[in-house]
Amino acid sequence: YGIPDFKMEKDVIDRRLAVLEEEGIEFRCGVNVGQDIPAKKLQSEFDAVILCGGASVRRKLPIKGADLKGVVQAMDFLAQNNRRVGGITRFENEVLARDKHVIVIGGGDTGSDCIGTSFRQGAKSVVNFEIMPKATTERPEDQPWPFWPMRLRTSSSHKEGAERVFSISTKEFIGDDKGNVTALKTVEVAWEKVPGQRPVLKEIPGSEKEWKCDLVLLALGFTGSEMTIADELGLDMDPRTNIKASVANYKTNVPGVFVAGDQRRGQSLIVWAISEGRQAAYHVDTYLMGESKLPLKGEGDLPRV
């Protein structure tokens, strides 16, 4: 969807789709389950249903000026560019970084993709905001193995010339009389460590600053999947608003309904989507046939990721 071609060219997907179609899989595109057809219809017509809809609910930045033109969700920007690369040239609301001063808010993989795409579209400048402090290149002392180390990670997109600003929080978007974003206001922040508790975010007085910009890309992550199908089928949700299912078999609380990928585990990487899809296939096969000869991670057939 939003992965740029400089990271993964789409002919790889086209090639795989052709193989899957030859194997007998039917693809029905442009179908919004829960809107175009009821989810319960799938449940009645098929012996098993696997939900792999991803984590699509985007995190917003509820501050003054967030509705200005030029304040855009990262996935709208990235997905549109993929369509443009694929040959689609007309859009109802075109978003281009060409000749603009771009600020990307969010320091993750999606933010990195926005940086690289902005440069390729011809942005005048690209600045990347990250609310967290700048990490070290080595494993921090307070994050010993097996904890995940918060190291400084520099992608190929960062190396293309983006200015990275850490420990900064956006407070307000500023626009002109036509409703276009022209600047934003920030404040520097510090993370105060409290023993036994989560770090506390505090703003630094006197650190306010105004940044010129024509385009702001919000790469703030996702808060779970859309609830339409889950509500219609009566699926249980976990505290993180993901559809609840055990990694042991990917079954939901509704018989015959399985879930895998971001819709089960929350926003993650494509390698997890591939891994969980293959594991879910094993358990669906077992559910339908009583056994399965498909490979299963942990049984020596699939490498762990």
Long-range contacts (C-beta under 8 A, 24 or more apart in sequence): 1-54, 1-75, 1-78, 1-79, 1-82, 2-74, 2-75, 2-78, 2-79, 2-82, 2-110, 2-113, 3-78, 3-82, 3-113, 3-270, 4-78, 4-81, 4-82, 4-113, 4-116, 4-117, 4-120, 5-82, 5-85, 6-116, 6-117, 6-120, 7-113, 7-116, 10-82, 10-85, 10-86, 33-228, 33-229, 34-226, 34-228, 34-229, 34-232, 35-228, 38-232, 39-228, 39-229, 39-232, 39-233, 40-232, 40-233, 43-233, 43-254, 43-256, 43-257, 47-256, 47-288, 48-256, 48-257, 48-258, 48-284, 48-287, 48-288, 49-256, 49-257, 49-258, 50-250, 50-258, 50-259, 50-260, 50-280, 50-281, 50-284, 51-229, 51-243, 51-252, 51-257, 51-258, 51-259, 51-260, 51-263, 52-259, 52-260, 52-261, 52-263, 52-273, 52-277, 52-280, 53-225, 53-226, 53-229, 53-263, 54-225, 54-261, 54-262, 54-263, 55-222, 55-223, 55-224, 55-225, 55-242, 55-262, 55-263, 55-266, 55-267, 55-268, 56-222, 56-225, 56-226, 57-222, 57-223, 57-224, 57-225, 57-226, 57-241, 58-218, 58-220, 58-221, 58-222, 58-223, 59-218, 59-220, 59-221, 59-222, 59-223, 60-218, 60-220, 61-105, 61-170, 61-218, 61-220, 63-170, 63-171, 63-172, 63-173, 64-172, 64-173, 65-172, 65-173, 65-174, 65-175, 65-181, 65-184, 66-173, 68-173, 68-175, 68-179, 68-180, 68-181, 69-175, 69-178, 69-179, 69-180, 69-181, 70-180, 70-181, 70-213, 70-214, 70-215, 70-216, 71-173, 71-181, 71-216, 71-218, 72-215, 72-216, 72-217, 72-218, 73-217, 73-218, 74-104, 74-106, 74-110, 74-111, 74-113, 74-114, 74-217, 74-218, 74-219, 74-220, 75-110, 77-114, 77-117, 77-217, 78-110, 78-113, 78-114, 78-117, 81-117, 81-121, 95-215, 96-121, 97-121, 97-122, 97-123, 97-126, 97-215, 98-122, 98-123, 99-123, 99-124, 100-124, 100-213, 100-214, 100-215, 101-125, 101-127, 101-212, 101-213, 101-214, 101-215, 102-126, 102-127, 102-213, 102-214, 102-215, 102-216, 102-217, 103-127, 103-128, 103-129, 103-184, 103-211, 103-213, 103-215, 103-216, 103-217, 104-128, 104-129, 104-162, 104-216, 104-217, 104-219, 105-129, 105-170, 105-216, 105-217, 105-218, 105-219, 105-220, 106-130, 106-218, 106-219, 106-220, 106-221, 107-131, 107-132, 107-164, 107-166, 107-219, 108-219, 108-221, 109-155, 109-269, 110-219, 110-221, 111-217, 111-219, 112-155, 112-157, 112-158, 113-157, 113-219, 114-217, 114-219, 115-155, 115-157, 115-158, 115-160, 115-162, 116-155, 116-156, 116-157, 116-160, 118-215, 118-217, 119-157, 119-160, 119-161, 119-162, 123-215, 125-163, 126-161, 126-162, 126-163, 127-162, 127-163, 127-164, 127-165, 127-211, 127-213, 128-158, 128-162, 128-163, 128-164, 128-165, 129-165, 129-168, 129-170, 129-186, 130-164, 130-165, 130-166, 130-167, 130-168, 131-167, 131-168, 131-169, 131-189, 131-201, 132-166, 132-167, 132-191, 133-166, 133-167, 133-190, 133-191, 134-164, 134-166, 134-167, 167-191, 169-201, 169-203, 171-208, 173-216, 174-210, 180-214, 181-213, 181-214, 181-215, 181-216, 182-212, 182-213, 182-214, 183-210, 183-211, 183-212, 183-213, 184-210, 184-211, 184-213, 184-216, 185-209, 185-210, 185-211, 186-210, 186-211, 221-267, 222-262, 222-266, 222-267, 224-266, 225-262, 225-263, 233-257, 235-259, 240-266, 242-266, 247-279, 249-283, 250-276, 250-279, 250-280, 250-283, 250-284, 251-283, 251-287, 256-287, 258-283, 258-284, 258-287, 271-305, 272-305, 275-302, 275-305, 278-302
